[in-house]
Amino acid sequence: MLSIKDFADEIIVVDSSTDDTPKKVKNVMKEYGLDVQYVHKMCGMVEQFEIALRKSTRGWLLKWDGDFIGYVHRLRKLKKFIMNLPPDKYYLIEFPLINIDVDLFHVMKNAFPYHIEGYLYRYSPLIHFTISRKGKWKGETIGYHVGPHEFFGWPKFYEKIFLGDVYVMHLRTVKPPRRLLERRYQTIWIREKNKEKYSYSFEEYLKACVKRDYGTEDLTEAGQILLENLKEELIPYSKEIYGDYPEILKNYVKKESNIEL
């Protein structure tokens, strides 16, 4: 929220967390005087998007994930850029994000650390988030999958613009070990759940998979094993290669700079 408070004229948070995120969001709103529409509802990515879309009143929309940290000064320039675009055309803006893994000081060594997401666009009622690109949208829109079943699509009359600057640092796997474990199996669980093969809960499914794959029923222990495995795939983050951290992260980087893997 702090990354985009000077970029966005309105912020809509749709939260499906089960931890203390609601409290943290409200504390940030109060401390920084942010005017945020906050919705807490247990739902999937598609419904989250639709809720935010219905509540938005602006002509440009930016989908901003909870693990994104923005380069504030670059985002200010981005806002000036889109505000100067012709008002009678529809645009979708794509730009690279840089992925940070496990902690604030590493990236994956065998993977290109950048990825592209096109979630900044001028509003049209034809923009959609669906479970699948099949059906009425087939052949009428273009887009890409953003999850195992979720598809983000836009009409073909949109003009796509690619910007080379990195506007976002994505804290992709900078999460507690248990949360990493949950995310690893959640994708598979969603697929299975949609097929309606199983009636047991995700928690039961998770424990069964962990026992099978890690030889333990202790989720904390299994999460630590996963974390150690991930560490073997990492290389140090290089400011000389990838650039400096966003200002918002620098205090955390300074505090944690003695951490070693």
C-alpha positions as CSV (number, residue, x, y, z in Angstrom):
1,M,0.0,0.0,0.0
2,L,2.9,2.4,0.8
3,S,4.4,1.6,-2.6
4,I,1.3,2.9,-4.5
5,K,-0.1,5.5,-2.1
6,D,1.2,8.3,-4.4
7,F,0.4,6.4,-7.6
8,A,-3.2,5.4,-7.0
9,D,-6.1,7.8,-6.4
10,E,-8.0,5.0,-4.7
11,I,-6.8,1.8,-3.1
12,I,-9.1,-1.3,-2.8
13,V,-7.8,-4.2,-0.7
14,V,-9.5,-7.5,-1.1
15,D,-8.1,-9.9,1.5
16,S,-8.6,-13.6,1.9
17,S,-6.0,-14.2,4.6
18,T,-6.4,-16.2,7.8
19,D,-3.7,-14.5,9.8
20,D,-3.4,-11.0,11.3
21,T,-3.3,-9.2,7.9
22,P,-6.6,-7.4,8.6
23,K,-5.0,-5.8,11.7
24,K,-1.8,-4.9,9.8
25,V,-3.8,-3.3,6.9
26,K,-5.9,-1.2,9.3
27,N,-2.8,-0.1,11.2
28,V,-1.1,1.1,8.0
29,M,-4.3,2.9,6.9
30,K,-4.4,4.7,10.3
31,E,-0.7,5.5,10.6
32,Y,-0.4,7.0,7.1
33,G,-3.9,8.4,6.7
34,L,-4.7,6.2,3.7
35,D,-8.2,6.2,2.3
36,V,-8.6,2.5,1.5
37,Q,-11.6,0.4,0.8
38,Y,-11.0,-2.8,2.7
39,V,-12.8,-6.1,2.1
40,H,-12.1,-9.3,3.9
41,K,-13.7,-12.3,2.2
42,M,-12.6,-15.9,1.9
43,C,-12.6,-16.4,-1.9
44,G,-10.4,-17.2,-4.9
45,M,-8.4,-15.0,-7.1
46,V,-11.2,-14.5,-9.7
47,E,-13.7,-13.3,-7.1
48,Q,-11.2,-11.1,-5.5
49,F,-10.6,-9.4,-8.8
50,E,-14.3,-9.0,-9.5
51,I,-14.9,-7.5,-6.1
52,A,-12.2,-4.9,-6.7
53,L,-13.4,-4.2,-10.2
54,R,-16.9,-3.5,-9.0
55,K,-15.7,-1.1,-6.3
56,S,-13.3,0.8,-8.6
57,T,-14.4,4.2,-9.9
58,R,-11.3,5.1,-11.9
59,G,-10.4,5.0,-15.6
60,W,-7.0,3.2,-15.1
61,L,-6.7,0.1,-13.0
62,L,-3.5,-1.5,-11.5
63,K,-3.6,-5.0,-9.9
64,W,-1.1,-5.0,-7.1
65,D,-0.3,-8.2,-5.3
66,G,0.4,-8.4,-1.6
67,D,4.1,-9.4,-2.1
68,F,4.9,-6.5,-4.5
69,I,7.1,-3.6,-3.3
70,G,7.3,-0.7,-5.7
71,Y,10.0,1.7,-6.8
72,V,8.1,4.8,-5.8
73,H,10.0,7.4,-7.9
74,R,9.6,5.2,-11.0
75,L,5.9,4.7,-10.3
76,R,5.5,8.5,-10.2
77,K,7.0,8.7,-13.7
78,L,4.8,5.8,-14.8
79,K,1.7,7.7,-13.7
80,K,2.7,10.8,-15.7
81,F,3.3,8.6,-18.7
82,I,-0.2,7.0,-18.7
83,M,-1.9,10.3,-17.9
84,N,-0.4,11.7,-21.1
85,L,-1.7,8.9,-23.3
86,P,-4.6,9.7,-25.8
87,P,-7.8,9.5,-23.8
88,D,-9.8,7.8,-26.6
89,K,-7.7,4.7,-26.8
90,Y,-7.4,1.5,-24.7
91,Y,-4.0,0.5,-23.4
92,L,-2.5,-2.4,-21.5
93,I,0.9,-1.6,-20.0
94,E,3.4,-4.4,-19.4
95,F,6.6,-4.0,-17.4
96,P,9.2,-6.4,-15.8
97,L,9.2,-7.4,-12.1
98,I,12.3,-8.7,-10.4
99,N,11.9,-11.8,-8.2
100,I,13.5,-12.1,-4.8
101,D,13.6,-15.5,-3.2
102,V,13.7,-16.9,0.4
103,D,15.1,-13.7,1.9
104,L,15.9,-10.1,0.7
105,F,19.3,-11.1,-0.5
106,H,18.9,-13.9,-3.1
107,V,17.5,-14.8,-6.5
108,M,17.2,-18.2,-8.1
109,K,20.5,-19.1,-9.9
110,N,19.0,-21.3,-12.7
111,A,16.1,-18.9,-13.6
112,F,15.9,-15.5,-15.2
113,P,14.9,-13.3,-12.2
114,Y,12.5,-11.1,-14.2
115,H,9.0,-11.8,-15.3
116,I,6.3,-9.7,-17.0
117,E,2.8,-8.9,-15.8
118,G,0.4,-6.7,-17.6
119,Y,-2.0,-5.5,-14.9
120,L,-2.1,-1.8,-15.6
121,Y,-4.8,-1.0,-18.1
122,R,-7.5,1.4,-19.0
123,Y,-10.9,0.2,-17.8
124,S,-13.3,-1.5,-20.2
125,P,-16.2,-3.8,-19.1
126,L,-14.8,-6.4,-21.4
127,I,-11.7,-6.8,-19.3
128,H,-12.2,-10.1,-17.4
129,F,-10.7,-12.6,-15.0
130,T,-12.1,-16.1,-15.5
131,I,-11.6,-19.6,-14.4
132,S,-10.7,-20.6,-17.9
133,R,-10.2,-18.9,-21.3
134,K,-12.6,-21.4,-22.8
135,G,-16.2,-20.6,-23.6
136,K,-17.6,-17.2,-24.7
137,W,-14.3,-15.5,-24.6
138,K,-12.5,-17.8,-26.9
139,G,-11.4,-16.1,-30.1
140,E,-12.6,-12.7,-28.9
141,T,-9.9,-11.7,-26.4
142,I,-6.2,-12.2,-25.8
143,G,-4.5,-12.7,-22.5
144,Y,-2.6,-15.2,-20.4
145,H,-3.0,-17.6,-17.5
146,V,-2.1,-16.2,-14.1
147,G,-2.6,-19.4,-12.1
148,P,-3.5,-23.0,-12.6
149,H,-7.0,-22.1,-13.8
150,E,-7.2,-18.3,-13.7
151,F,-7.1,-16.4,-17.0
152,F,-6.7,-12.6,-17.4
153,G,-8.1,-11.4,-20.7
154,W,-8.6,-8.2,-22.6
155,P,-10.2,-7.3,-26.0
156,K,-8.1,-7.4,-29.1
157,F,-8.7,-3.6,-29.7
158,Y,-6.3,-2.9,-26.7
159,E,-2.9,-1.6,-27.6
160,K,-0.2,-3.2,-25.6
161,I,2.8,-1.1,-24.5
162,F,5.9,-2.7,-23.0
163,L,8.0,-0.5,-20.7
164,G,11.6,-1.7,-19.9
165,D,12.0,-0.2,-16.5
166,V,11.6,-2.4,-13.4
167,Y,8.8,-0.9,-11.3
168,V,8.3,-3.7,-8.9
169,M,10.4,-6.0,-6.6
170,H,8.4,-9.2,-6.2
171,L,9.1,-11.0,-2.9
172,R,8.2,-14.2,-4.5
173,T,9.3,-16.8,-1.8
174,V,10.2,-14.4,1.0
175,K,7.7,-16.1,3.3
176,P,7.7,-18.2,6.4
177,P,8.6,-21.9,5.8
178,R,5.1,-23.2,6.5
179,R,3.6,-20.7,4.1
180,L,6.0,-21.8,1.4
181,L,4.9,-25.4,2.0
182,E,1.3,-24.5,1.7
183,R,1.8,-22.7,-1.5
184,R,3.6,-25.6,-3.0
185,Y,0.7,-27.9,-2.6
186,Q,-2.1,-25.4,-3.0
187,T,-1.9,-25.4,-6.8
188,I,-2.3,-29.1,-7.0
189,W,-5.1,-29.0,-4.4
190,I,-7.0,-26.5,-6.5
191,R,-6.8,-28.7,-9.5
192,E,-8.0,-31.7,-7.6
193,K,-10.7,-29.7,-5.8
194,N,-12.1,-28.4,-9.1
195,K,-12.4,-32.0,-10.4
196,E,-14.4,-32.7,-7.2
197,K,-12.4,-35.9,-6.6
198,Y,-11.9,-35.4,-2.9
199,S,-14.1,-34.4,0.0
200,Y,-11.3,-33.8,2.7
201,S,-9.9,-30.4,3.6
202,F,-6.8,-28.8,2.3
203,E,-5.2,-29.2,5.7
204,E,-5.7,-33.0,5.6
205,Y,-4.4,-33.1,2.0
206,L,-1.4,-31.0,3.0
207,K,-0.5,-33.3,5.9
208,A,-0.8,-36.4,3.7
209,C,1.5,-34.9,1.0
210,V,4.0,-33.8,3.5
211,K,4.2,-37.2,5.1
212,R,4.7,-38.8,1.7
213,D,7.3,-36.3,0.4
214,Y,9.2,-35.3,3.6
215,G,8.7,-38.3,5.8
216,T,7.3,-36.3,8.7
217,E,3.9,-35.2,9.8
218,D,5.3,-32.0,11.4
219,L,4.5,-29.2,9.0
220,T,7.1,-26.8,10.6
221,E,9.8,-29.4,10.1
222,A,8.8,-30.1,6.5
223,G,8.8,-26.4,5.8
224,Q,12.4,-26.1,7.1
225,I,13.4,-28.9,4.8
226,L,11.8,-27.2,1.8
227,L,13.6,-24.0,2.8
228,E,16.9,-25.7,2.9
229,N,16.3,-27.2,-0.5
230,L,15.4,-23.8,-1.9
231,K,18.6,-22.3,-0.5
232,E,20.7,-24.7,-2.7
233,E,19.2,-23.0,-5.8
234,L,20.0,-19.5,-4.8
235,I,22.7,-16.9,-5.7
236,P,23.3,-13.6,-3.9
237,Y,21.3,-10.6,-5.1
238,S,23.7,-8.2,-6.9
239,K,22.9,-4.5,-6.8
240,E,25.5,-4.0,-9.5
241,I,23.5,-6.3,-11.8
242,Y,19.9,-5.8,-10.8
243,G,19.9,-2.3,-9.3
244,D,19.3,-1.0,-5.8
245,Y,16.4,-2.0,-3.5
246,P,13.1,0.1,-3.4
247,E,13.3,2.8,-0.7
248,I,10.6,1.1,1.3
249,L,12.7,-2.0,1.7
250,K,16.0,-0.4,2.6
251,N,15.4,-0.2,6.4
252,Y,14.7,-3.9,6.4
253,V,17.7,-4.7,4.2
254,K,19.9,-2.7,6.7
255,K,18.5,-4.5,9.7
256,E,18.9,-8.0,8.1
257,S,22.2,-7.5,6.3
258,N,24.0,-9.9,8.6
259,I,21.9,-12.8,7.6
260,E,23.8,-15.6,5.9
261,L,22.4,-18.7,4.2
